[in-house]
Amino acid sequence: MCMKYEIYCQQPNDDHNYNMNARQYCRSRSIEDLGPKGRLAIFRNETIASKVRQFIMDNDLHEPPCITKYGFWIGLSDRIHEGEYVWSDGVSLCHEDYRNWAPGEPNNNTNKKPSIGQDCVQLWFRFDNDGQWDDEYCDVKPKGFICEIPDPYCHSESST
């Protein structure tokens, strides 16, 4: 089964549960009413990641009015154990896996939340980073987000 990717512009600046709200929204998405549910996007290979990043840039979704806070949540975080990144399906990011960290990332910056640091990952479109990965505070700034939804009608890994 292949995945359908949905890209959403920046969340409203409301209750600050930004990453959690994005995760919950993706889990509510499905191709059919009782079909498999979605999740924040997982990019285990460069091919899919590049297609999604290119779609975002080709459609100017990486800049206002779609995004003013410079990024899109994806399904990677180190919330449970600092430095151990886990995808939204529960699989750890291993050393030999595809990675696309921006230079100097992840850095677990603690300036805004000293007790927590940066635990959620975004595709970052700031400072000439064209959708590279950046660890970010999960609840400080609203972001856009990318859901992946299993498509029961598609049986090829090549579609987006």
C-alpha positions as CSV (number, residue, x, y, z in Angstrom):
1,M,0.0,0.0,0.0
2,C,1.3,3.5,-0.8
3,M,0.9,6.8,1.0
4,K,-0.9,10.0,0.1
5,Y,0.8,13.1,1.5
6,E,-1.3,16.1,2.6
7,I,0.5,19.4,3.3
8,Y,-1.2,21.9,5.6
9,C,-0.4,25.6,6.1
10,Q,0.5,27.1,9.4
11,Q,-1.7,26.3,12.3
12,P,-3.7,29.0,14.1
13,N,-1.8,30.7,16.9
14,D,-4.1,29.4,19.7
15,D,-3.4,26.9,22.5
16,H,0.3,26.2,21.9
17,N,-0.2,22.4,21.7
18,Y,1.0,22.8,18.1
19,N,2.8,19.5,17.5
20,M,0.2,17.5,19.4
21,N,-2.6,19.1,17.5
22,A,-0.9,18.3,14.2
23,R,-0.4,14.7,15.3
24,Q,-4.1,14.4,16.3
25,Y,-5.3,15.9,13.1
26,C,-3.2,13.5,11.0
27,R,-4.6,10.6,13.0
28,S,-8.1,11.7,12.1
29,R,-7.4,11.6,8.3
30,S,-8.3,8.6,6.2
31,I,-8.9,7.9,2.5
32,E,-12.2,6.2,3.4
33,D,-14.4,6.4,6.4
34,L,-13.3,3.2,8.1
35,G,-9.9,3.0,6.4
36,P,-6.5,3.2,7.9
37,K,-5.7,6.4,9.7
38,G,-2.9,8.8,8.9
39,R,0.0,10.2,11.0
40,L,2.6,12.9,10.7
41,A,4.8,12.1,7.7
42,I,7.7,9.7,7.9
43,F,10.7,10.2,5.5
44,R,12.8,7.1,5.6
45,N,14.2,7.6,2.1
46,E,15.4,10.6,0.1
47,T,13.1,10.0,-2.9
48,I,9.8,10.6,-1.0
49,A,11.4,13.4,1.1
50,S,12.7,15.2,-2.0
51,K,9.3,14.9,-3.8
52,V,7.5,16.5,-0.8
53,R,10.1,19.2,-0.3
54,Q,10.0,20.0,-4.0
55,F,6.2,20.2,-4.0
56,I,6.3,22.6,-1.1
57,M,8.8,24.9,-2.9
58,D,7.2,24.6,-6.3
59,N,3.9,25.8,-4.8
60,D,5.5,28.5,-2.6
61,L,4.1,26.8,0.5
62,H,7.3,27.5,2.4
63,E,6.7,31.2,2.6
64,P,3.8,33.6,3.5
65,P,0.9,33.4,3.5
66,C,1.1,29.6,4.0
67,I,4.0,29.7,6.5
68,T,5.3,32.5,8.6
69,K,7.1,30.4,11.2
70,Y,9.4,28.7,8.8
71,G,8.5,25.0,8.9
72,F,6.3,22.0,8.7
73,W,6.0,19.4,11.4
74,I,7.0,15.8,10.4
75,G,6.6,12.6,12.4
76,L,10.0,12.6,14.1
77,S,10.8,13.5,17.8
78,D,13.0,12.7,20.7
79,R,10.4,13.4,23.3
80,I,10.8,10.1,25.3
81,H,14.6,10.0,25.5
82,E,16.7,13.0,24.6
83,G,18.8,12.3,21.5
84,E,16.9,9.1,20.5
85,Y,14.7,10.1,17.6
86,V,11.6,8.0,16.9
87,W,9.2,8.2,13.9
88,S,5.5,8.5,14.4
89,D,5.1,4.8,13.8
90,G,7.3,4.0,16.8
91,V,10.4,3.0,14.8
92,S,13.7,4.6,15.9
93,L,15.9,6.6,13.5
94,C,19.0,4.4,13.3
95,H,22.5,5.6,12.5
96,E,22.4,4.0,9.0
97,D,19.0,5.5,8.1
98,Y,18.3,8.4,5.8
99,R,18.8,11.7,7.5
100,N,18.6,15.3,6.3
101,W,19.6,17.5,9.3
102,A,20.4,21.1,8.6
103,P,24.0,22.1,9.5
104,G,24.3,22.2,13.3
105,E,21.1,20.3,13.9
106,P,19.8,18.7,16.0
107,N,21.0,21.0,18.7
108,N,18.3,20.7,21.4
109,N,18.3,24.5,22.0
110,T,17.1,25.3,25.5
111,N,16.9,29.1,25.3
112,K,13.1,29.2,25.4
113,K,12.4,26.1,27.5
114,P,15.4,25.3,29.6
115,S,13.8,22.3,31.3
116,I,12.6,20.7,28.0
117,G,14.6,21.8,25.0
118,Q,13.7,21.0,21.4
119,D,12.0,17.6,20.9
120,C,10.0,17.8,17.7
121,V,11.3,17.9,14.2
122,Q,10.3,20.2,11.3
123,L,11.2,20.6,7.7
124,W,12.9,23.9,8.0
125,F,12.7,26.6,5.4
126,R,14.8,29.4,7.0
127,F,18.4,30.6,6.5
128,D,18.7,28.8,3.1
129,N,17.6,25.5,4.5
130,D,15.3,24.1,1.8
131,G,13.4,21.7,3.9
132,Q,16.2,20.2,5.9
133,W,15.4,18.8,9.4
134,D,15.6,20.9,12.5
135,D,14.7,20.1,16.0
136,E,12.2,22.6,17.4
137,Y,10.2,23.3,20.5
138,C,6.9,21.3,20.2
139,D,4.7,24.0,21.6
140,V,6.2,27.5,21.1
141,K,5.5,28.3,17.4
142,P,2.7,27.2,15.1
143,K,3.9,25.4,12.0
144,G,2.5,23.9,9.0
145,F,2.4,20.1,9.0
146,I,2.6,17.1,6.7
147,C,0.3,14.1,7.1
148,E,0.8,10.7,5.4
149,I,-2.3,8.6,4.9
150,P,-2.3,5.0,3.8
151,D,-4.1,4.7,0.4
152,P,-5.9,1.3,0.2
153,Y,-6.5,1.9,-3.5
154,C,-2.9,2.3,-4.4
155,H,-0.4,-0.5,-4.4
156,S,2.8,1.2,-5.6
157,E,5.4,3.0,-3.5
158,S,6.1,5.5,-6.2
159,S,3.0,7.8,-5.8
160,T,2.8,10.9,-3.7
